């Protein structure tokens, strides 16, 4: 989200993925942020995104991100970060399951 120059400026807040019946406006000052560090980069995320898994999951939708947003080279890099699976298993199915678990925030240790 772009920070307005004037803190009293109203911003258009509409979920671009699911649409909304009408525009929703919210005072910028009402927005609360969480500071997070990812890949050694400090970013500010809306607090609702961090606190509500349903919102987080809607944005980080595994099939959509994997199939529509990532390039083939980016997918290959992520595949290389997955664990090594036994040769006698269905490696492709294991990789798919691991990616789904990652995007669904499931921990299976």
Secondary structure, 3 states (H helix, E strand, C coil): CCCCCCCCCEEECCCCCCCCCCCCEEEHHHCCEEEEEECCEEEEEEHHHHHCHHHHHHHCCHHHHHHHHCCHHHHHHHHHHCCCCCCCCCHHHHHHHHHHHHHCCCCCC
